[in-house]
């Protein structure tokens, strides 16, 4: 049974999905303090949050069983992503689930600030009838500058064009073709500031975008420009915004989000040039239903190991294809485990080859999985999420190469390791494998030996001269010690030459058996590993 903590209010549609899952048990307790969360979270496998909870390094460190954090919403700036990644916790968001609600709120805020709707409402409610004071302006023919042309920015652009606005946008990740198809002109950030009558923000909070609307940016804007923010409060330097409004440089601002929420003591609240709402961008019945269903399904799939969607801190892209990647990640993990077990020193360099059309785009998850298997003895909390970060700290360098092995198989993974002074890890430094029937990992080449072996359980690895009687001697010795051989695979370069044998055993052989195998004249080297 998987246990899920929900520390913010989640819509009933999401709770219904969790209720229907026989292997899920959840507790929803909104408004928990940090100390309460730290005390409770060690018991949970997953954690669902909204913007009201801020999972920080202390909370995540306490969550020793945690596999994933599901953010019911698009922004994840309230989650300490570095701490989650180091702990090997997947952080998932729900992009697009509330996109329509946020886009419509943006248009509502733009219209409200243009026509002084909120201020006029309050004036009339107070008994005044002042039509002249609240003379507004139209959106028609005005220029809207959109910063961030993702899902929400695109929906805003389409609606603004319906109002007859000219739309320009800044987004370094959007192609000219997509923009033209929308009827939007892509420009640089300086042009957004210089050309726009209205500027609306639809980008994530990063080191580069934090306080991007600052005094310098405002100085570049048209006199009388209006700023709309239904994205994240940290995108705007509120001190600079206040100065721009008070000086008359900016005509107005329409804000749904703030640097600190709730914005207690914020001088922008109640300002005559500011229209504001309490973070209502995603607060529609439809959005809450969509977000709840989306995060519930994602958390369930992640816990069951079926899929990982919309993960923001994986060292590779996930999504609907994650299920197809998993068998190759399992194979890669086994390759890393084997390399770790045969290494006589700490591995310092690895070379990886990924061959085949089906897995050509899977290099990063495959590399992460190889590293996971390779370093788990040196970093016990390692998994495919944090393995690249941990390996880098251990000084392990990773390189993608071609031509590591001779075997001709479609969709093959090969890994070669180095240690010490950069020398290859003796003659057994390269292992290659494939996935059979879509789910079974198999070794197909080990150094210069081609064979088909199963990388699982107890494995006896032996190099020996290909002489008559070796198989019989080993079989008799195992029989005498009640050790069953489940599978015996052998590869050789030529008859009578040196061979590699891989034996899968049902039980661990006694040390005395290994000593006797070492003593056989035909045996060059023997080692037992357990995966």
RODO-2510 file (C-alpha; in nm, 4 decimals, decimal comma):
residues 531
     n   res          X          Y          Z
     1     x     0,0000     0,0000     0,0000
     2     x     0,1369     0,3398    -0,1031
     3     x     0,0757     0,6331     0,1315
     4     x     0,0202     0,9835    -0,0091
     5     x     0,0325     1,3059     0,1911
     6     x    -0,1755     1,5975     0,0560
     7     x    -0,0802     1,9150     0,2422
     8     x    -0,2932     2,1584     0,0394
     9     x    -0,6567     2,1344    -0,0618
    10     x    -0,7026     1,9149    -0,3700
    11     x    -1,0146     1,9085    -0,5868
    12     x    -1,2644     1,6262    -0,5402
    13     x    -1,2007     1,4925    -0,8907
    14     x    -0,8406     1,4138    -0,7910
    15     x    -0,9472     1,2610    -0,4595
    16     x    -1,1932     1,0376    -0,6444
    17     x    -0,9091     0,8951    -0,8528
    18     x    -0,7011     0,8276    -0,5421
    19     x    -1,0035     0,6669    -0,3718
    20     x    -1,0498     0,4331    -0,6680
    21     x    -0,6883     0,3087    -0,6526
    22     x    -0,6802    -0,0054    -0,4375
    23     x    -0,3104     0,0334    -0,3573
    24     x    -0,3282     0,4023    -0,2532
    25     x    -0,3992     0,5413     0,0914
    26     x    -0,3991     0,9191     0,1402
    27     x    -0,4376     1,1843     0,4063
    28     x    -0,5317     1,5444     0,3157
    29     x    -0,4338     1,7954     0,5844
    30     x    -0,4180     2,1519     0,4499
    31     x    -0,2434     2,4224     0,6477
    32     x     0,0240     2,2082     0,8135
    33     x     0,3162     2,3913     0,9717
    34     x     0,6739     2,3089     0,8767
    35     x     0,7266     2,1180     1,2030
    36     x     0,4062     1,9212     1,1500
    37     x     0,5140     1,8276     0,7984
    38     x     0,8610     1,7198     0,9152
    39     x     0,6984     1,4987     1,1789
    40     x     0,4482     1,3428     0,9374
    41     x     0,6259     1,3111     0,6022
    42     x     0,8638     1,0204     0,6895
    43     x     0,5641     0,7827     0,6651
    44     x     0,4708     0,8765     0,3089
    45     x     0,5705     0,7507    -0,0367
    46     x     0,4331     1,0531    -0,2241
    47     x     0,3457     1,4121    -0,1456
    48     x     0,0941     1,6285    -0,3309
    49     x     0,1204     2,0052    -0,2852
    50     x    -0,0140     2,3242    -0,4323
    51     x     0,1287     2,6733    -0,3884
    52     x     0,0462     2,6858    -0,0172
    53     x     0,3133     2,4324     0,0828
    54     x     0,6821     2,4985     0,0283
    55     x     0,8764     2,1682     0,0479
    56     x     1,2246     2,2805     0,1503
    57     x     1,5495     2,0946     0,2153
    58     x     1,4571     2,0177     0,5783
    59     x     1,1200     1,8699     0,4884
    60     x     1,2602     1,6685     0,1996
    61     x     1,5452     1,5362     0,4162
    62     x     1,2858     1,4105     0,6646
    63     x     1,0910     1,2315     0,3897
    64     x     1,3032     0,9160     0,3884
    65     x     1,0478     0,7024     0,1978
    66     x     0,9457     0,9703    -0,0507
    67     x     0,9493     0,8745    -0,4186
    68     x     0,7753     1,1749    -0,5722
    69     x     0,6295     1,5186    -0,5125
    70     x     0,3299     1,6073    -0,7263
    71     x     0,2785     1,9812    -0,7716
    72     x    -0,0867     2,0452    -0,8561
    73     x    -0,0104     2,3378    -1,0852
    74     x     0,2523     2,4495    -1,3328
    75     x     0,4947     2,6503    -1,1180
    76     x     0,7431     2,4627    -0,9025
    77     x     0,9307     2,7563    -0,7513
    78     x     0,7822     2,6618    -0,4126
    79     x     0,9720     2,3284    -0,4207
    80     x     1,3456     2,3015    -0,3455
    81     x     1,4376     2,1180    -0,6648
    82     x     1,8061     2,0794    -0,5732
    83     x     1,7181     1,9127    -0,2443
    84     x     1,4640     1,6851    -0,4134
    85     x     1,7108     1,5851    -0,6838
    86     x     1,9861     1,5092    -0,4331
    87     x     1,7390     1,2946    -0,2386
    88     x     1,6350     1,1130    -0,5557
    89     x     1,2762     1,2412    -0,5381
    90     x     1,0893     1,3019    -0,8650
    91     x     0,9133     1,6395    -0,8786
    92     x     0,6224     1,6537    -1,1228
    93     x     0,3990     1,9434    -1,2192
    94     x     0,0761     1,9609    -1,4187
    95     x     0,1431     2,1952    -1,7116
    96     x    -0,1567     2,2851    -1,9199
    97     x    -0,4173     2,1633    -1,6719
    98     x    -0,4961     2,5192    -1,5648
    99     x    -0,3733     2,6951    -1,8797
   100     x    -0,7172     2,8059    -1,9980
   101     x    -0,8142     2,9392    -1,6556
   102     x    -0,4906     3,1377    -1,6300
   103     x    -0,5217     3,2736    -1,9835
   104     x    -0,8794     3,3870    -1,9198
   105     x    -0,7734     3,5476    -1,5907
   106     x    -0,5031     3,7343    -1,7814
   107     x    -0,7596     3,8731    -2,0231
   108     x    -0,9910     3,9592    -1,7336
   109     x    -0,7108     4,1458    -1,5583
   110     x    -0,6156     4,3263    -1,8782
   111     x    -0,9737     4,4378    -1,9410
   112     x    -1,0302     4,5312    -1,5770
   113     x    -0,7223     4,7502    -1,5553
   114     x    -0,7994     4,9144    -1,8904
   115     x    -1,1564     5,0048    -1,7902
   116     x    -1,0879     5,0655    -1,4163
   117     x    -1,3501     4,8013    -1,3407
   118     x    -1,2550     4,7243    -0,9811
   119     x    -1,2041     5,0853    -0,8750
   120     x    -1,5254     5,1996    -1,0427
   121     x    -1,7130     4,9180    -0,8755
   122     x    -1,5906     5,0215    -0,5317
   123     x    -1,6677     5,3877    -0,6067
   124     x    -2,0241     5,3096    -0,7056
   125     x    -2,0660     5,0790    -0,4061
   126     x    -1,9631     5,3755    -0,1915
   127     x    -2,2414     5,5907    -0,3345
   128     x    -2,0484     5,7878    -0,6005
   129     x    -2,1399     5,8196    -0,9686
   130     x    -1,8114     5,9345    -1,1241
   131     x    -1,8056     5,8403    -1,4924
   132     x    -1,5400     6,0932    -1,5904
   133     x    -1,2845     5,9754    -1,3351
   134     x    -1,2964     5,6214    -1,4673
   135     x    -1,2605     5,6913    -1,8386
   136     x    -1,0880     5,3819    -1,9796
   137     x    -0,9003     5,2766    -2,2906
   138     x    -0,9614     5,0033    -2,5471
   139     x    -0,7487     4,6993    -2,6215
   140     x    -0,8244     4,7332    -2,9937
   141     x    -0,5135     4,8222    -3,2029
   142     x    -0,2923     4,8294    -2,8936
   143     x     0,0317     4,6280    -2,8856
   144     x     0,0522     4,3409    -2,6387
   145     x     0,3963     4,2114    -2,5491
   146     x     0,3975     3,8521    -2,4206
   147     x     0,7003     3,7243    -2,2322
   148     x     0,6804     3,3463    -2,2580
   149     x     0,4882     3,1926    -2,5476
   150     x     0,4166     2,8531    -2,3948
   151     x     0,0705     2,7025    -2,3429
   152     x    -0,0683     2,9962    -2,1460
   153     x     0,1099     3,2625    -2,3508
   154     x    -0,0263     3,1050    -2,6691
   155     x    -0,3835     3,1053    -2,5376
   156     x    -0,3462     3,4707    -2,4354
   157     x    -0,2103     3,5582    -2,7798
   158     x    -0,5068     3,3954    -2,9530
   159     x    -0,7550     3,5861    -2,7385
   160     x    -0,5715     3,9161    -2,7696
   161     x    -0,5715     3,8795    -3,1476
   162     x    -0,9483     3,8318    -3,1234
   163     x    -0,9656     4,1737    -2,9595
   164     x    -0,7813     4,3239    -3,2537
   165     x    -0,4514     4,3733    -3,0714
   166     x    -0,1071     4,3575    -3,2296
   167     x     0,0860     4,0812    -3,0535
   168     x     0,4621     4,0560    -3,0164
   169     x     0,6333     3,7942    -2,8038
   170     x     0,9677     3,7004    -2,6554
   171     x     1,0478     3,3310    -2,6085
   172     x     1,3892     3,1901    -2,7056
   173     x     1,2425     2,8376    -2,7244
   174     x     0,9711     2,9105    -2,9783
   175     x     1,0316     2,8896    -3,3528
   176     x     0,9487     3,1602    -3,6033
   177     x     0,7192     2,9126    -3,7808
   178     x     0,5048     2,8575    -3,4713
   179     x     0,4838     3,2307    -3,4057
   180     x     0,3815     3,3081    -3,7637
   181     x     0,1151     3,0373    -3,7487
   182     x    -0,0284     3,2121    -3,4439
   183     x    -0,0081     3,5546    -3,6035
   184     x     0,2512     3,6683    -3,3508
   185     x     0,5797     3,8474    -3,4201
   186     x     0,8836     3,7212    -3,2273
   187     x     1,1095     3,9998    -3,1010
   188     x     1,3855     4,0344    -2,8441
   189     x     1,3198     4,1440    -2,4868
   190     x     1,4314     4,5022    -2,5453
   191     x     1,1770     4,5334    -2,8270
   192     x     0,9021     4,3968    -2,6020
   193     x     0,9717     4,6789    -2,3591
   194     x     1,0018     4,9460    -2,6276
   195     x     0,6984     4,8524    -2,8402
   196     x     0,4322     4,7270    -2,6007
   197     x     0,1333     4,9136    -2,4605
   198     x     0,0618     4,6129    -2,2425
   199     x     0,3165     4,3598    -2,1153
   200     x     0,2029     4,0252    -1,9760
   201     x     0,4295     3,7662    -1,8122
   202     x     0,3992     3,3916    -1,8737
   203     x     0,7393     3,2481    -1,7910
   204     x     0,8791     3,0342    -1,5111
   205     x     1,0850     3,1730    -1,2244
   206     x     1,4535     3,0982    -1,2782
   207     x     1,7788     3,2660    -1,1845
   208     x     1,7540     3,4612    -1,5109
   209     x     1,3898     3,5644    -1,4802
   210     x     1,3710     3,6536    -1,1101
   211     x     1,2989     4,0306    -1,0884
   212     x     1,3269     4,0581    -1,4669
   213     x     1,0793     4,3468    -1,4544
   214     x     1,3108     4,5822    -1,2663
   215     x     1,4044     4,9490    -1,2808
   216     x     1,6173     4,9026    -1,5934
   217     x     1,3403     4,7165    -1,7755
   218     x     1,0771     4,9723    -1,6764
   219     x     1,3019     5,2552    -1,7977
   220     x     1,2983     5,0972    -2,1451
   221     x     0,9184     5,0739    -2,1593
   222     x     0,6831     5,3123    -2,3385
   223     x     0,5473     5,5924    -2,1243
   224     x     0,2055     5,4829    -2,0022
   225     x     0,2681     5,1099    -2,0403
   226     x     0,0578     4,8660    -1,8379
   227     x     0,1966     4,5485    -1,6772
   228     x    -0,0113     4,2327    -1,6160
   229     x     0,1214     3,9452    -1,4056
   230     x    -0,0795     3,6268    -1,3568
   231     x     0,2315     3,4061    -1,3515
   232     x     0,4681     3,4413    -1,0534
   233     x     0,5254     3,7345    -0,8201
   234     x     0,9020     3,6871    -0,8178
   235     x     0,9193     3,7942    -1,1830
   236     x     0,8671     4,1584    -1,0778
   237     x     1,0804     4,3791    -0,8559
   238     x     0,7907     4,5281    -0,6627
   239     x     0,9912     4,8259    -0,5385
   240     x     1,0750     4,9197    -0,8968
   241     x     0,7155     4,8653    -1,0047
   242     x     0,5885     5,0952    -0,7296
   243     x     0,8390     5,3635    -0,8323
   244     x     0,7311     5,3322    -1,1962
   245     x     0,3658     5,3747    -1,1016
   246     x     0,4271     5,6657    -0,8668
   247     x     0,6439     5,8485    -1,1212
   248     x     0,3837     5,8144    -1,3962
   249     x     0,6178     5,6115    -1,6170
   250     x     0,3680     5,3262    -1,5936
   251     x    -0,0026     5,3920    -1,6331
   252     x    -0,1133     5,0927    -1,4284
   253     x    -0,0496     4,7343    -1,3216
   254     x    -0,2811     4,4376    -1,2875
   255     x    -0,1475     4,1768    -1,0444
   256     x    -0,2740     3,8339    -0,9465
   257     x     0,0540     3,7248    -0,7821
   258     x     0,3066     3,8809    -0,5462
   259     x     0,6603     3,8315    -0,4176
   260     x     0,5212     3,7230    -0,0817
   261     x     0,1746     3,5749    -0,0450
   262     x    -0,0434     3,6854     0,1174
   263     x     0,1063     4,0325     0,0468
   264     x     0,0815     4,1753     0,3982
   265     x     0,2019     4,5349     0,4228
   266     x     0,2652     4,5519     0,0477
   267     x     0,2270     4,9156    -0,0695
   268     x     0,0924     4,7924    -0,4051
   269     x    -0,2213     4,6676    -0,2314
   270     x    -0,4831     4,9404    -0,2499
   271     x    -0,2702     5,1563    -0,4820
   272     x    -0,4916     5,3662    -0,7088
   273     x    -0,3102     5,2449    -1,0204
   274     x    -0,3144     4,8759    -0,9304
   275     x    -0,5883     4,6205    -0,9936
   276     x    -0,5209     4,3095    -0,7868
   277     x    -0,6655     3,9685    -0,7084
   278     x    -0,5534     3,6997    -0,4576
   279     x    -0,3755     3,4513    -0,6887
   280     x    -0,6882     3,3427    -0,8749
   281     x    -0,5233     3,2465    -1,2038
   282     x    -0,5905     2,8747    -1,1668
   283     x    -0,9008     2,9165    -0,9517
   284     x    -1,1747     2,7942    -1,1791
   285     x    -1,3939     2,4918    -1,1227
   286     x    -1,2688     2,3369    -1,4441
   287     x    -0,8998     2,4044    -1,3703
   288     x    -0,9232     2,2597    -1,0194
   289     x    -1,0812     1,9458    -1,1586
   290     x    -0,8184     1,9134    -1,4329
   291     x    -0,5245     1,9775    -1,1987
   292     x    -0,6532     1,7333    -0,9375
   293     x    -0,7102     1,4533    -1,1871
   294     x    -0,3779     1,5112    -1,3593
   295     x    -0,1633     1,5136    -1,0445
   296     x    -0,3457     1,2124    -0,8950
   297     x    -0,2917     1,0020    -1,2070
   298     x     0,0734     1,1074    -1,2343
   299     x     0,1481     1,0216    -0,8716
   300     x    -0,0209     0,6813    -0,8989
   301     x     0,1689     0,5924    -1,2173
   302     x     0,4982     0,7063    -1,0666
   303     x     0,4503     0,5056    -0,7462
   304     x     0,3602     0,1942    -0,9426
   305     x     0,6578     0,2413    -1,1721
   306     x     0,4341     0,2518    -1,4785
   307     x     0,5206     0,5990    -1,6026
   308     x     0,6727     0,9342    -1,5086
   309     x     0,5164     1,2376    -1,6755
   310     x     0,5946     1,6084    -1,6472
   311     x     0,8942     1,5521    -1,4214
   312     x     1,0894     1,8758    -1,3859
   313     x     1,4062     1,7418    -1,2199
   314     x     1,4931     1,4243    -1,4086
   315     x     1,8353     1,4282    -1,5798
   316     x     1,6514     1,3415    -1,9015
   317     x     1,3184     1,4035    -2,0697
   318     x     1,0331     1,1794    -1,9597
   319     x     0,6765     1,1665    -2,0763
   320     x     0,4445     0,9243    -2,2503
   321     x     0,7481     0,7281    -2,3763
   322     x     0,8827     0,6586    -2,0264
   323     x     0,7316     0,3090    -2,0206
   324     x     0,9207     0,2277    -2,3413
   325     x     1,2459     0,3546    -2,1879
   326     x     1,2211     0,1484    -1,8686
   327     x     1,3381    -0,1915    -2,0043
   328     x     1,6528    -0,0270    -2,1445
   329     x     1,7070     0,1599    -1,8200
   330     x     1,6829    -0,1761    -1,6377
   331     x     1,9445    -0,3241    -1,8723
   332     x     2,1698    -0,0198    -1,8303
   333     x     2,1407    -0,0462    -1,4520
   334     x     2,2557    -0,4108    -1,4714
   335     x     2,5534    -0,3105    -1,6870
   336     x     2,6496    -0,0527    -1,4258
   337     x     2,6148    -0,3092    -1,1461
   338     x     2,8369    -0,5584    -1,3284
   339     x     3,1025    -0,2973    -1,3971
   340     x     3,1018    -0,1989    -1,0310
   341     x     3,1365    -0,5604    -0,9181
   342     x     3,4342    -0,6424    -1,1378
   343     x     3,6185    -0,3148    -1,0735
   344     x     3,9197    -0,3411    -0,8427
   345     x     3,9414     0,0369    -0,7919
   346     x     3,6973     0,3273    -0,7994
   347     x     3,5831     0,3885    -1,1566
   348     x     3,6875     0,7295    -1,2908
   349     x     3,5726     0,7286    -1,6543
   350     x     3,3027     0,5517    -1,8524
   351     x     3,2289     0,5365    -2,2224
   352     x     2,8782     0,4586    -2,3425
   353     x     2,7528     0,3519    -2,6823
   354     x     2,3804     0,3472    -2,7614
   355     x     2,3153     0,1834    -3,0964
   356     x     1,9824     0,1498    -3,2781
   357     x     1,6982     0,3684    -3,4036
   358     x     1,4611     0,2683    -3,1239
   359     x     1,6910     0,3883    -2,8458
   360     x     1,8871     0,6627    -3,0200
   361     x     1,7027     0,9287    -2,8184
   362     x     1,7447     0,7444    -2,4871
   363     x     2,1124     0,8190    -2,4244
   364     x     2,0562     1,0344    -2,1168
   365     x     1,8232     0,7963    -1,9261
   366     x     2,0488     0,5044    -2,0210
   367     x     2,3565     0,6883    -1,8961
   368     x     2,1776     0,7832    -1,5733
   369     x     2,0837     0,4201    -1,5156
   370     x     2,4379     0,2922    -1,5818
   371     x     2,5683     0,5454    -1,3305
   372     x     2,3006     0,4423    -1,0822
   373     x     2,4143     0,0799    -1,0899
   374     x     2,7781     0,1792    -1,0886
   375     x     2,7856     0,4113    -0,7870
   376     x     2,5209     0,2740    -0,5515
   377     x     2,7907     0,1238    -0,3265
   378     x     2,9578     0,4659    -0,2987
   379     x     2,6321     0,6621    -0,2597
   380     x     2,3659     0,4454    -0,1005
   381     x     2,0807     0,6839    -0,1812
   382     x     2,1653     0,6860    -0,5515
   383     x     1,8920     0,6364    -0,8091
   384     x     1,8385     0,7324    -1,1714
   385     x     1,7274     1,0813    -1,0670
   386     x     2,0358     1,1873    -0,8740
   387     x     2,2985     0,9482    -1,0155
   388     x     2,4461     1,1954    -1,2692
   389     x     2,4793     1,4624    -0,9976
   390     x     2,6352     1,2175    -0,7497
   391     x     2,8675     1,0683    -1,0125
   392     x     2,9921     1,4140    -1,1008
   393     x     3,0712     1,4787    -0,7346
   394     x     3,2610     1,1468    -0,7253
   395     x     3,4698     1,2640    -1,0210
   396     x     3,3318     1,0105    -1,2708
   397     x     3,3462     1,1396    -1,6273
   398     x     3,0987     1,0122    -1,8851
   399     x     3,1480     1,0136    -2,2618
   400     x     2,9330     0,8928    -2,5511
   401     x     3,1348     0,7053    -2,8143
   402     x     3,0951     0,4744    -3,1140
   403     x     3,2396     0,1355    -3,1971
   404     x     3,2790    -0,0126    -2,8489
   405     x     3,1733    -0,3641    -2,9450
   406     x     3,1630    -0,5971    -3,2444
   407     x     2,8286    -0,7673    -3,1857
   408     x     2,5651    -0,6733    -3,4418
   409     x     2,2374    -0,6352    -3,2570
   410     x     1,9642    -0,3744    -3,3001
   411     x     1,9130    -0,1440    -3,0045
   412     x     2,2260    -0,2362    -2,8133
   413     x     2,3879    -0,0650    -2,5139
   414     x     2,7601    -0,0930    -2,4458
   415     x     2,9622     0,0395    -2,1542
   416     x     3,3400     0,0530    -2,1065
   417     x     3,5019     0,1629    -1,7812
   418     x     3,8377     0,3041    -1,6747
   419     x     3,9979     0,3462    -1,3364
   420     x     4,3274     0,4321    -1,1733
   421     x     4,5475     0,6366    -1,4033
   422     x     4,2972     0,6282    -1,6858
   423     x     4,3807     0,2723    -1,7864
   424     x     4,1067     0,0411    -1,9017
   425     x     3,9821    -0,1901    -1,6296
   426     x     4,1886    -0,4925    -1,7374
   427     x     4,0769    -0,7037    -2,0315
   428     x     3,7177    -0,7307    -1,9059
   429     x     3,6421    -0,3607    -1,9306
   430     x     3,3562    -0,3608    -2,1868
   431     x     3,0078    -0,5111    -2,1491
   432     x     2,7262    -0,4841    -2,4049
   433     x     2,3631    -0,5876    -2,3763
   434     x     2,0244    -0,5872    -2,5432
   435     x     1,6606    -0,6155    -2,4388
   436     x     1,4936    -0,9340    -2,5641
   437     x     1,1183    -0,9475    -2,6344
   438     x     1,0805    -0,5938    -2,5044
   439     x     1,1546    -0,6753    -2,1409
   440     x     1,4362    -0,9265    -2,0809
   441     x     1,7909    -0,7855    -2,0354
   442     x     2,0684    -0,9953    -2,1870
   443     x     2,4468    -0,9628    -2,2089
   444     x     2,5589    -1,0221    -2,5670
   445     x     2,9281    -0,9299    -2,5523
   446     x     3,1797    -0,9111    -2,2688
   447     x     3,5109    -0,7715    -2,3805
   448     x     3,6026    -0,9810    -2,6868
   449     x     3,3694    -1,2683    -2,6004
   450     x     3,0268    -1,2947    -2,7623
   451     x     2,7660    -1,4879    -2,5672
   452     x     2,4114    -1,4509    -2,4367
   453     x     2,3870    -1,4333    -2,0584
   454     x     2,1248    -1,3223    -1,8088
   455     x     2,2431    -1,0395    -1,5785
   456     x     2,0576    -1,1248    -1,2616
   457     x     2,0899    -1,2991    -0,9276
   458     x     2,4047    -1,4865    -0,8302
   459     x     2,6531    -1,4975    -1,1182
   460     x     2,9795    -1,6878    -1,1297
   461     x     3,2134    -1,5234    -1,3826
   462     x     3,5013    -1,7404    -1,4998
   463     x     3,7765    -1,7120    -1,7580
   464     x     3,9311    -2,0438    -1,8482
   465     x     4,1106    -2,2288    -2,1227
   466     x     3,8698    -2,4122    -2,3485
   467     x     3,9724    -2,7653    -2,2485
   468     x     3,7744    -3,0923    -2,2327
   469     x     3,6420    -3,1712    -1,8862
   470     x     3,6118    -2,8183    -1,7482
   471     x     3,2326    -2,8171    -1,7649
   472     x     3,2163    -3,1608    -1,6044
   473     x     3,4531    -3,0644    -1,3244
   474     x     3,2601    -2,7510    -1,2384
   475     x     2,9263    -2,9338    -1,2604
   476     x     3,0446    -3,2113    -1,0316
   477     x     3,1859    -2,9648    -0,7782
   478     x     2,8605    -2,7682    -0,7665
   479     x     2,6580    -3,0877    -0,7324
   480     x     2,8701    -3,2100    -0,4435
   481     x     2,8058    -2,8817    -0,2633
   482     x     2,4329    -2,8706    -0,3450
   483     x     2,4643    -2,5579    -0,5635
   484     x     2,2284    -2,5708    -0,8607
   485     x     2,3373    -2,4182    -1,1924
   486     x     2,0361    -2,2393    -1,3413
   487     x     2,2119    -2,1332    -1,6617
   488     x     2,5598    -2,1737    -1,8151
   489     x     2,6687    -1,9517    -2,0998
   490     x     3,0071    -1,9490    -2,2676
   491     x     3,1822    -1,7359    -2,5250
   492     x     3,5202    -1,8080    -2,6837
   493     x     3,7390    -1,6510    -2,9468
   494     x     3,8570    -1,9827    -3,0955
   495     x     3,8467    -2,3563    -3,0149
   496     x     4,1014    -2,4385    -2,7479
   497     x     4,1617    -2,0727    -2,6690
   498     x     4,0560    -1,8677    -2,3708
   499     x     3,6841    -1,8674    -2,2942
   500     x     3,4474    -1,6670    -2,0753
   501     x     3,1817    -1,8533    -1,8787
   502     x     2,8846    -1,6937    -1,7043
   503     x     2,6972    -1,9223    -1,4654
   504     x     2,3686    -1,8196    -1,3028
   505     x     2,3402    -2,0029    -0,9701
   506     x     2,0386    -2,0614    -0,7467
   507     x     2,2403    -2,0317    -0,4266
   508     x     2,5655    -1,8696    -0,3219
   509     x     2,8573    -2,1179    -0,3474
   510     x     3,0772    -2,1602    -0,0383
   511     x     3,4204    -1,9942    -0,0435
   512     x     3,5752    -2,3413    -0,0461
   513     x     3,4112    -2,4128    -0,3823
   514     x     3,5524    -2,0937    -0,5314
   515     x     3,8965    -2,1864    -0,3963
   516     x     3,8734    -2,5257    -0,5647
   517     x     3,7712    -2,3678    -0,8956
   518     x     4,0701    -2,1319    -0,8707
   519     x     4,2938    -2,4334    -0,8242
   520     x     4,1851    -2,5992    -1,1498
   521     x     4,4667    -2,5799    -1,4086
   522     x     4,2367    -2,4571    -1,6872
   523     x     4,0938    -2,1673    -1,4832
   524     x     4,2472    -1,8221    -1,5343
   525     x     4,0180    -1,6148    -1,3153
   526     x     3,6929    -1,6582    -1,1229
   527     x     3,4621    -1,4182    -0,9377
   528     x     3,1133    -1,4396    -0,7912
   529     x     2,8838    -1,1352    -0,8039
   530     x     2,5267    -1,0855    -0,6904
   531     x     2,2938    -0,8420    -0,8651
***
